[in-house]
Amino acid sequence: MKRKLLVIAFLCMVMVLSQFAAAAAAGLPNVVILATGGTIAGRGGSATQMTGYNPGEIGVQILINAVPEIKQYANVSGEQVANIGSFAMTHEVWLKLANRVNELLASSLVDGIVITHGTDTLEETAYFLNLVVKSDKPVVLVGAMRPATAISADGPVNLLNAVRLAGSPKARGKGVLVGMNDQINGARDVTKTNTTHVETFKSPELGYLGYIQNGEPYFYRETTRKHTYMTEFDISGLKELPYVEIIYNHVNGDKNMVNALVAADAKGIVSAGMGHGSIFPATRDALAEAAKKGIPVVKSSRVGNGIVTRVADDDKYGFVAGDTLNPQKARILLMLALTKTNDAAAIQRIFDEY
């Protein structure tokens, strides 16, 4: 049975690449759309239902067929990697998705990738891919804030713009991108800032990379941090990611959550600190004990803007400063760093470079 499935998969790939070869002769870029579900593939009970809908109900081919204008700008094919709300995203799907992206981009007949995704964890998937994709070809994540069945659904135009962005030579070498609401954001800095508004994705303080105007990308800046083909991380053959959790700091904190994570054999801990990464004393002392036991601790901040830089006490407690990464992205970088080392100094070097 397994052999039969492999043969079918191989024949499908041959068919797709044959179609792409024909399209290349016509001068159109070849873009593969990998679908994972989310609101962009969501279905509501009525045209006015904007929340409480069912995400990930519509398949990738229906999404493509709903935007026939795509064919004017690229030859596209679609694959359904998953069909879930992104609040249910898993490391297993991440690894499957990343390996498939790397496999596709290794072909000279694939010019770019679009990934349709729910918005709840879109920034996390984007940053994970930003660290493990081994190509300078464009990879663009796209989603929607209104389900496909809603009045003025934002998914179709977002998808069209994402395909045009992924097929543009201008997008090469920029790292993994998020293209939504006519804006281009970089995976490292982008975050969801509003629970329901269509302009939810922003890069606070550091700003957008550019805009999409009438389907044409315009870039004005780019990240200076290592990404994609520049990185040291290799997930090929990796079956799971190290267990890393986040501790959220607050008034009158204690050591209980930290001790529970140590008992649960956590391999790393991210502290979502107050202000400049500040940690309540009891929580700090428990984290320092964890660091002494060889469990790296990264200081981030719950604030949402600014840098968490090293301070004198970090050497005393054995902590790593998380720079501008928010807690959820610091967790991703720490997981990947742990595939290389658990030495705090070496992990600090990684956070300084990425």
C-alpha positions as CSV (number, residue, x, y, z in Angstrom):
1,M,0.0,0.0,0.0
2,K,2.8,2.4,1.0
3,R,4.6,1.7,-2.3
4,K,1.4,2.3,-4.3
5,L,1.0,5.7,-2.5
6,L,4.6,6.6,-3.3
7,V,4.0,5.8,-7.0
8,I,0.9,7.9,-7.1
9,A,2.7,10.8,-5.4
10,F,5.6,10.6,-7.9
11,L,3.2,10.5,-10.9
12,C,1.4,13.6,-9.5
13,M,4.7,15.4,-9.2
14,V,5.6,14.5,-12.8
15,M,2.3,15.9,-14.0
16,V,2.7,19.1,-12.0
17,L,6.2,19.7,-13.3
18,S,5.2,19.0,-16.9
19,Q,2.5,21.7,-16.6
20,F,5.1,24.1,-15.1
21,A,7.5,23.5,-17.9
22,A,4.8,24.4,-20.4
23,A,3.9,27.5,-18.4
24,A,7.6,28.6,-18.2
25,A,7.7,28.6,-21.9
26,A,4.7,31.0,-21.8
27,G,6.7,33.4,-19.6
28,L,4.5,32.9,-16.4
29,P,6.1,32.1,-13.1
30,N,5.2,28.7,-11.5
31,V,3.8,29.0,-8.0
32,V,2.7,26.1,-5.8
33,I,-0.1,26.9,-3.3
34,L,0.2,24.8,-0.1
35,A,-3.0,24.9,1.9
36,T,-3.3,24.4,5.6
37,G,-6.8,25.6,6.3
38,G,-7.8,28.6,8.4
39,T,-10.3,31.4,8.0
40,I,-9.4,31.9,4.3
41,A,-10.9,28.4,3.8
42,G,-13.6,29.0,6.4
43,R,-17.3,28.6,6.0
44,G,-20.0,30.5,8.0
45,G,-23.7,29.9,8.5
46,S,-24.5,33.1,6.6
47,A,-22.9,35.9,4.6
48,T,-22.9,38.2,7.7
49,Q,-21.2,35.7,10.1
50,M,-17.7,37.1,10.8
51,T,-16.9,35.1,13.9
52,G,-17.7,31.7,15.2
53,Y,-17.4,30.1,11.7
54,N,-15.8,26.8,10.8
55,P,-12.2,27.3,9.6
56,G,-10.5,25.0,7.2
57,E,-13.6,23.6,5.5
58,I,-12.8,24.6,1.9
59,G,-10.2,22.8,-0.2
60,V,-7.3,24.4,-2.0
61,Q,-8.7,23.8,-5.5
62,I,-11.9,25.6,-4.6
63,L,-9.9,28.5,-3.3
64,I,-7.9,28.7,-6.6
65,N,-11.0,28.4,-8.7
66,A,-12.6,31.2,-6.8
67,V,-9.9,33.6,-8.1
68,P,-9.7,32.9,-11.9
69,E,-7.6,36.1,-12.3
70,I,-4.6,34.2,-10.8
71,K,-4.2,32.4,-14.2
72,Q,-3.3,35.7,-15.8
73,Y,-0.2,36.1,-13.6
74,A,1.1,32.6,-12.8
75,N,0.7,28.9,-13.4
76,V,-0.5,27.5,-10.1
77,S,-1.0,24.1,-8.6
78,G,-2.4,23.4,-5.2
79,E,-1.7,20.8,-2.5
80,Q,-3.6,20.3,0.8
81,V,-1.0,19.9,3.5
82,A,-3.6,20.2,6.3
83,N,-7.1,21.7,6.8
84,I,-7.3,23.0,10.3
85,G,-7.8,26.2,12.2
86,S,-4.4,27.5,12.9
87,F,-5.1,27.5,16.7
88,A,-4.6,23.7,16.2
89,M,-1.3,24.0,14.4
90,T,1.3,21.4,15.5
91,H,5.0,20.8,15.1
92,E,4.2,17.7,13.0
93,V,2.5,19.9,10.4
94,W,5.3,22.4,10.6
95,L,7.9,19.8,9.8
96,K,5.8,18.3,7.0
97,L,5.2,21.7,5.5
98,A,8.8,22.8,5.8
99,N,10.1,19.6,4.2
100,R,7.6,19.9,1.3
101,V,8.6,23.6,0.7
102,N,12.2,22.6,0.6
103,E,11.5,19.8,-1.8
104,L,9.5,22.0,-4.2
105,L,11.9,24.9,-4.2
106,A,14.8,22.6,-5.0
107,S,13.2,22.2,-8.5
108,S,14.1,24.7,-11.2
109,L,10.5,24.5,-12.3
110,V,9.1,26.1,-9.1
111,D,9.5,29.8,-8.8
112,G,7.7,30.4,-5.5
113,I,5.4,29.1,-2.8
114,V,2.2,30.5,-1.3
115,I,0.9,29.0,1.9
116,T,-2.7,29.6,2.9
117,H,-2.9,29.7,6.7
118,G,-5.1,30.7,9.6
119,T,-4.2,34.0,11.2
120,D,-4.0,32.9,14.9
121,T,-0.5,31.3,14.5
122,L,0.4,32.5,11.0
123,E,3.3,34.6,12.4
124,E,4.7,31.5,14.1
125,T,4.6,29.3,11.1
126,A,6.1,32.1,9.0
127,Y,9.1,32.5,11.4
128,F,9.7,28.8,11.7
129,L,9.9,28.6,7.9
130,N,12.0,31.7,7.8
131,L,14.6,29.7,9.8
132,V,14.5,26.4,8.0
133,V,13.7,27.0,4.3
134,K,16.8,26.4,2.3
135,S,16.2,28.7,-0.7
136,D,16.1,32.3,-1.7
137,K,13.0,31.8,-3.7
138,P,9.9,33.6,-2.4
139,V,7.7,31.9,0.2
140,V,4.6,33.9,1.1
141,L,2.1,33.2,3.8
142,V,-1.4,34.5,3.4
143,G,-4.7,34.3,5.3
144,A,-7.9,36.1,5.8
145,M,-9.8,37.7,8.6
146,R,-13.2,37.0,7.1
147,P,-14.4,33.6,6.1
148,A,-14.8,32.7,2.4
149,T,-18.6,32.8,2.7
150,A,-18.7,36.4,4.2
151,I,-19.7,39.6,2.5
152,S,-16.5,41.4,1.4
153,A,-14.3,38.4,2.2
154,D,-10.7,39.4,2.1
155,G,-9.3,36.0,1.1
156,P,-9.6,36.2,-2.7
157,V,-7.7,39.4,-3.2
158,N,-5.2,38.4,-0.5
159,L,-4.6,35.1,-2.4
160,L,-4.2,36.9,-5.8
161,N,-1.7,39.3,-4.3
162,A,0.2,36.5,-2.6
163,V,0.6,34.6,-5.8
164,R,1.8,37.7,-7.6
165,L,4.3,38.3,-4.8
166,A,5.5,34.7,-4.8
167,G,6.0,34.9,-8.5
168,S,7.9,38.2,-8.5
169,P,11.7,38.3,-8.8
170,K,11.6,41.3,-6.4
171,A,10.6,39.0,-3.6
172,R,13.7,36.7,-3.9
173,G,16.2,36.8,-1.0
174,K,13.8,38.7,1.3
175,G,13.1,35.8,3.6
176,V,9.7,34.3,4.3
177,L,7.0,37.0,3.7
178,V,3.4,37.6,4.9
179,G,1.3,39.3,2.2
180,M,-2.1,40.5,3.4
181,N,-4.2,43.6,3.2
182,D,-2.0,45.1,0.4
183,Q,1.0,45.0,2.8
184,I,4.2,43.0,2.9
185,N,5.7,42.0,6.2
186,G,8.8,40.0,7.1
187,A,8.3,36.8,9.1
188,R,10.7,37.8,11.9
189,D,8.9,41.0,12.9
190,V,5.3,40.6,11.9
191,T,2.6,39.9,14.5
192,K,-1.2,39.8,14.8
193,T,-2.3,43.0,16.5
194,N,-6.1,42.9,16.4
195,T,-8.5,40.0,17.0
196,T,-10.9,40.7,14.0
197,H,-9.8,43.6,11.8
198,V,-8.5,43.0,8.3
199,E,-5.4,45.2,8.9
200,T,-4.3,43.0,11.9
201,F,-0.8,42.1,10.7
202,K,1.8,44.7,11.5
203,S,5.5,44.9,12.3
204,P,5.4,47.2,15.3
205,E,7.9,50.0,15.3
206,L,10.2,48.4,12.7
207,G,7.5,48.6,10.0
208,Y,6.4,46.9,6.8
209,L,8.8,45.7,4.2
210,G,6.6,47.2,1.5
211,Y,3.3,47.3,-0.2
212,I,1.3,45.6,-2.9
213,Q,-0.3,48.1,-5.2
214,N,-2.5,46.8,-8.1
215,G,-0.9,43.4,-7.5
216,E,2.7,44.8,-8.0
217,P,5.1,44.5,-5.0
218,Y,7.0,47.6,-3.9
219,F,9.8,47.0,-1.4
220,Y,11.3,49.7,0.8
221,R,13.4,47.8,3.4
222,E,14.5,44.3,4.3
223,T,15.7,42.5,7.4
224,T,19.3,42.5,8.4
225,R,19.0,39.2,10.4
226,K,19.9,35.8,9.0
227,H,17.1,33.8,7.3
228,T,16.2,31.0,5.0
229,Y,19.3,29.9,3.0
230,M,21.6,31.7,5.4
231,T,20.7,29.8,8.5
232,E,22.4,26.9,10.3
233,F,19.3,24.9,11.0
234,D,18.5,21.6,9.2
235,I,15.2,19.9,9.9
236,S,15.6,17.2,7.2
237,G,15.1,13.9,9.0
238,L,14.0,15.6,12.2
239,K,10.9,13.8,13.7
240,E,10.1,16.2,16.5
241,L,11.1,19.6,18.0
242,P,12.5,20.0,21.5
243,Y,10.0,20.7,24.3
244,V,10.0,24.4,25.0
245,E,7.3,26.4,27.0
246,I,6.6,30.0,27.8
247,I,6.2,31.4,31.3
248,Y,4.0,34.6,31.5
249,N,5.2,37.0,34.2
250,H,2.8,39.1,36.3
251,V,2.5,40.7,39.8
252,N,3.0,38.3,42.7
253,G,4.4,35.5,40.6
254,D,5.8,32.3,42.1
255,K,8.0,29.3,41.2
256,N,5.2,26.7,40.7
257,M,4.9,26.9,36.9
258,V,8.7,26.8,36.4
259,N,9.0,23.8,38.7
260,A,6.3,22.1,36.9
261,L,8.1,22.5,33.6
262,V,11.3,21.3,35.0
263,A,9.5,18.2,36.3
264,A,7.9,17.7,32.9
265,D,11.4,17.6,31.4
266,A,11.2,20.8,29.4
267,K,14.3,21.4,27.3
268,G,14.0,25.2,27.4
269,I,11.9,28.0,28.8
270,V,11.0,31.4,27.5
271,S,10.1,34.1,30.0
272,A,7.5,36.6,28.8
273,G,8.8,39.2,31.2
274,M,7.5,42.6,32.3
275,G,9.0,45.7,30.7
276,H,12.6,45.1,29.7
277,G,12.2,41.4,30.4
278,S,11.9,41.9,34.1
279,I,10.9,38.8,36.1
280,F,9.2,38.6,39.5
281,P,11.9,37.6,42.1
282,A,10.4,34.2,43.1
283,T,9.9,33.2,39.4
284,R,13.4,34.5,38.5
285,D,15.1,32.4,41.2
286,A,13.2,29.3,40.0
287,L,14.3,30.1,36.4
288,A,17.9,30.5,37.6
289,E,17.8,27.1,39.2
290,A,16.4,25.6,35.9
291,A,19.3,27.3,34.0
292,K,21.8,25.7,36.4
293,K,20.3,22.3,35.6
294,G,21.1,22.9,31.9
295,I,17.7,24.1,30.8
296,P,18.3,27.3,28.7
297,V,16.1,30.3,29.8
298,V,15.4,33.1,27.3
299,K,14.1,36.5,28.4
300,S,11.5,38.1,26.2
301,S,8.8,40.6,27.0
302,R,5.1,40.8,27.2
303,V,5.2,44.5,26.2
304,G,5.1,44.0,22.4
305,N,7.7,46.5,21.4
306,G,11.4,47.1,22.0
307,I,14.5,45.1,22.6
308,V,15.4,42.9,25.6
309,T,19.1,43.3,25.8
310,R,21.6,41.6,28.2
311,V,22.1,43.1,31.6
312,A,24.7,42.3,34.3
313,D,22.4,39.9,36.2
314,D,22.0,37.7,33.1
315,D,25.5,36.4,33.6
316,K,24.7,35.7,37.2
317,Y,21.5,33.8,36.5
318,G,22.6,32.2,33.2
319,F,19.8,33.8,31.1
320,V,19.7,34.5,27.4
321,A,18.4,37.9,26.1
322,G,15.7,37.5,23.4
323,D,16.3,40.8,21.5
324,T,13.1,42.0,19.7
325,L,11.5,38.6,19.3
326,N,8.1,38.3,21.0
327,P,7.7,35.3,23.3
328,Q,6.1,33.0,20.7
329,K,8.9,33.6,18.2
330,A,11.6,33.4,20.9
331,R,10.2,29.9,21.6
332,I,10.7,28.9,18.0
333,L,14.2,30.1,17.8
334,L,15.1,28.4,21.1
335,M,13.6,25.1,19.9
336,L,15.8,25.2,16.8
337,A,18.8,26.4,18.7
338,L,18.4,23.3,21.0
339,T,18.8,21.1,18.0
340,K,22.3,22.4,17.8
341,T,23.3,23.1,21.5
342,N,22.0,23.8,25.0
343,D,25.0,26.0,25.9
344,A,23.6,29.5,27.0
345,A,26.5,31.4,25.4
346,A,26.1,29.6,22.1
347,I,22.3,30.2,22.2
348,Q,22.9,33.9,23.0
349,R,25.0,34.1,19.8
350,I,22.1,32.6,17.8
351,F,19.6,35.1,19.2
352,D,22.1,37.9,18.4
353,E,22.3,36.8,14.7
354,Y,18.7,35.8,14.1
